[in-house]
Amino acid sequence: MDKIKDLVKKYFSHLAYFYIHLRYRIFVTIALSFVVGILDGFGLAMFIPLLQMVSGEKTASSQDLGGLSFMVEGFEAVGIPMTLVSILIIIIVFFSLKGIAQFSNAYYNTITRLYFIRKLRFSNVERFGSYDYKAFVQADAGRIQNTMSGEVGRVSQAYASYFTTVNSWIMMLIYVSLAFVTNWQFAI
């Protein structure tokens, strides 16, 4: 267990810092990013049968989707024929669900960021209770104000930048994974 903690502290120190303050909220953020990526990837994958239909084939085949053939087979199993109109509707549904998931992700990130800022500021205010009165009176008021506003803002911006990067990594990993599942030779 200590090796895992040392590994996290060494390679994921920023994530550990945010985890200390946000706990489970980090995993919800990552899960929402994952859902957005999967829905986007599935929506993009449905363009392959769409292109088959546009190129003149009567029906879309699941063979060109490789490991994602379960999508076309699943829709056919529930009685949705793979026609041009149905494929377009499926794409619209996937991208609409992705839009809802993306909105939920952005909304949750905003709430989490506000919680993070509030927690940092209240934590700073609470620490004044244990601050020596004489030292407080002699302290530079500008430094205290900068710590309470400017530095908290910078930490909040670091949080936003960090999770934008994490989100980008998740999306890239999902796209690459789906490309390899679909056709590993083409993906290479």
N, C-alpha and C positions, 0 to 999 in steps of 0.2 A: 504494500500500500504506500509505503514511503517513497518507493521508486516512482510510482505514478505521480505522486505529489511533486517530486523533484522534477520529473519530466514536464509536467504542466507549468511549474514555475519557470523552468528554463526556456521552453519554447512557446508557451502560451501565457506569458505573464500579463499581457493586456487583457486577454479574455478572463483570466483569473481575477484581475482587478474589477472588471465589470461584473463578474459573477458574484463577488463579495457584496456588491451593492444591489444587484438586480435579481439574483437567484434564478428561479424557474423562468422568469420573463425572457431570458436569453434563449432558452430552448423553444419557447413559443415563437419567438422571432425567427429562429432558424427553421422551425417546422413550417411556418407560413411561407418563407422563401422557397422551401422545398416544394410545397404544393403549387406555388406559382410556376416554378420551373417545370414540374411534371405536366401541368395543364398546358403550358405553352409548347412543350415538346410534343405532346400528343396532338395538339392542334396542328403543329407543323407537319407531323408525320402523316396526317390525313390528306396533305397535299399530294402525296404519291398516288393514292387511288384517284384523286381528282385529275391529276395529269394523265393517268391512264385513260380515264373516260374522255378527256378532251382530245387525246391523240387518236381516238376512233374506236377503241375497244368497247364492246357492248357492256361488259361488266368489269368491275375492278377485281383484281386478284390479290389475295393476301400474300402471295409468294414474294413479291418485291419488297415487302415490309420486313422480311427476315424474322427476327425475334419479336417484332411488334405485330406479327400477323394475327395475334390473339385479338387485336382491336377489331379488324374487319370480320374475323370469324365470330367474335362475340356479338357484333351488331347483326350479322346475318342470323345467328342463333336465336336472338330475341325477336326476329321477324322484320328487321330493318334491311331492305334490299340496298345494295350498293349501287345506286343510280346517281346521276349527276346532282339532282336536287337534294337527295338525302345526304350525300357527302358534303355539299355546301351547308346544309342545316347542321350537320355534326360539327363542322369546322366553326360555324357561328356559335354553337353551344359551347364548345371547348374554349373559344376565345372570350365568350361572355363570362363563363365561370372563372377564367383566368383574370379577367378584369375585376370581378368581385373579390377574388382572392388577393389581387394586387392592392385594391382599395383597402381591404381588411388589414393587409400587411402594413401599408402606409399609416393607417389610422392607429393600429396597435403600436407601431414604432413611435408615433407622436405621443401617445399616452405614456409609453415607457420612458421616453426622453424627458417628458415633464415630471414624471415620478422621480427619475434619476436626479434632475436638477433640484427638485424640492427636497429630496433626501439629503443631498450634499449641503444645501443651504441650511437646513434645520440642524444637521450635524455640526456645522460650523458655529451656529448660534448657541447650541448646547455646550460647546466647548468653552464658550466665554464664561460660563458659570464656574468653571474651575480655574479660570485665569486670575492671576494675582492682581488685585485692585491697583496697587502702585505701578505695576508694569503696564497695566491697561491704560492708566491715565497718562503715562509717559510715552505710550506707543504712538506711532505715526497713524493718524486717522485715515490718511490716503491709502496706506498699505492695507489696513483692515478693510476698507471699502473695496479696494481692488481684489482682495482675496474673496470677499463675499459676492462680488458680481463678475468681474473680469475673468478670474481664474476658473470659477465655476462654469462660466460660458465656454472657456477653452476646453475644459474637460468634457462638457456636453458636446461640443463640436468634434472632439476626438472620438466620442462614442458614436456619433452619426457617421463619421468617416470610416471608422473601424467596421461597423455593421454594413455599410455600403460595400466595402471591400469583401466582407464575408458573403454578402448576397451575390456579388459578382462571381465569386469562386463557386458558390453553389450552383448558379445558373450554368457556368462553364462546365462543371463536372456532370451535370445532368445532360447537357447537350452532347458532350463527348460520349457519355455512357449510352445514350439513346442511339447515337450514330454507330457505335460499336455493336449494339444489340441488333440494329437494323441490317447493317452490312459492314462487317469488320474489315473486309478487304478494301472497300471504298473509303472507310474512315481512316485507315492508315495512309 
